[in-house]
Amino acid sequence: MKMHVGLYRWLGGALLLLVSGSLWASDLLMVRSQLAFPDAQPRLEEEINALGYFTSNARRVDIDLVNVGFSHGTYRAIAYGKPDEIKRLAEDYPELTPFLPPQIVIFAEREESLLVALNPLYLTEFFPQPELIDIFERWNRDLQIILENVRDAR
Amino acid sequence: MRSKKSILILLSMVVLFLSACAQVGKPEITSDRDEDSEGARLYALHCSACHGNYGRGGVGVPLALEDFLKSVSNQYIAQSIRFGRPGRVMPTFPRLSDQQVQVITEYIRTFHWADEPKFSIESIKGNPKFGAKLYTAYCAQCHGAKGEGGHGTGVSFSRPRFKSILAPALNNEGYLASANDQVIKHSLTLGRAGTPMRALSTMGLSEQNINDLVSYIRSFQILSVKRFEMKRPAEAALVWPSSHSYEQTIERLKDAVVNNGYSVVREQLLGEGIVDPDEGERKQHVVYFASLQMISDGLAHDPRMGLFLPGKIIIIEHEGVVKVLAHNPKQYNALFNNTALSDFSEMLHKTYQAILLEATL
């Protein structure tokens, strides 16, 4: 059943991509979700997991932000990946490790949330190996689906 | 007497702030707005992440200000979408067709009841030298000594700011290509209600003075061509071989972080939480480091900088060789389309180099 939900999500996301392709050509991918941060973060993790990726514990970006004048500091980074893939890539391509695992950052903006990620295709310029290009392209497709789904969640 | 003056100033600031909040926070619902239109769909897809739903602003400037929409033509909006603001976060949208740009523009126009103003295309002849003096006296405080604009982006990352928007960069080639002389003159003459931009016509400046200012602002166009060339570095990662063992390098690295004025905020195996820790020995260690200054400066320059904050350094042993790696901060400017990050990325690059050198030597 869980697999079916994941499949439907993927198909829905793939359909969305057909009508919104040009957005995803940027080096940075960014979407606004109408979900408030406390709802948006778990929804993001759920969407990542639905595509078969594992997520790490959210990493805090907002270390002591409130103490330096920010009204609040709700800012997290969620790293994700498939265990075997991350392990193998780190072993076979050590110079890629600063960009592993891929991550999505999420922060509150008033009652909404913003999500930002590095477009995996950005890395093709620096890591042109065919095997890596295939992986970056898949990551890009999946990332689009994840971001689209969180953006459209109500 | 002095305290009365202070109270008056304070009250005006509060009124200005509240009026800005009212303008930006609650865009007027116009009967023309069709949320099912192609313009609404494209706006949601390409613009709302930064400019907010209904143009309320966010990382990007608010577009739903009534006075903004009264002061710019549809052509200005369309050209801004086309040219973006090089070096100021706002990207270009080369893949959007003219038709798509037009429907987005028409949708933005519906954020407020405001008829599109019509401007002539006639150039304005003024004295840029005198305009430069006026600029220093009336504009530089907000727009910067050389028209570089306020620091940061839009209303930015949820931190308290008195001003509803930051002063735009007048020397930006995207702005100068979008705004003709008459649009600039209109904004200078009448100001922008709901923002700190005051009407210069009410501050004793004659029409000729304003023409001089327009000529001076237009002269930025010649200067700005080279400024926003942003090159990516040849390498995305900094890679340093270490002459020490894996374990020694980790310890040396942590010492180097502290010696350079930063704190180690977290250390873990690469992919912790994703890769099973019991699945064989892995020599892939990650050290996160930061200082309060580093985080707050980075996010103030660009709220998206959290992608690379806190700092992250990886120590690996690969085929018997120990290496220390980090992403190259020199790519930030081009990646974020934000020249305001220049000094910050340069500082971080030096920091990474110093830490890596000390850890590996």
Interface residues (C-beta under 8 A of the other chain):
Chain A: S20 S22 L23 A25 S26 D27 L28 M30 V31 R32 Q34 F54 T55 S56 N57 R59 V61 D62 I63 D64 L65 N67 V68 G69 F70 S71 H72 T74 Y75 A77 A79 Y80 G81 K82 P83 I86 K87 A90 E91 P94 E95 L96 T97 P98 F99 L100 P101 Q103 V105 F107 A108 E109 R110 E112 L114 V116 A117 L118 Y122 L123 E125 F126 F127
Chain B: L45 H46 S48 A49 C50 G52 N53 G58 V59 P91 F93 R95 L96 F157 S158 R159 P160 R232 E235 A236 A237 L238 V239 V265 R266 L270 G271 E272 G273 I274 V275 D276 E279 R282 Q284 Y288 A290 L292 I295 S296 L299 P303 R304 G306 L307 L309 P310 K312 I314 I316 H318 K323 L325 A326 H327 A334 L335 F336
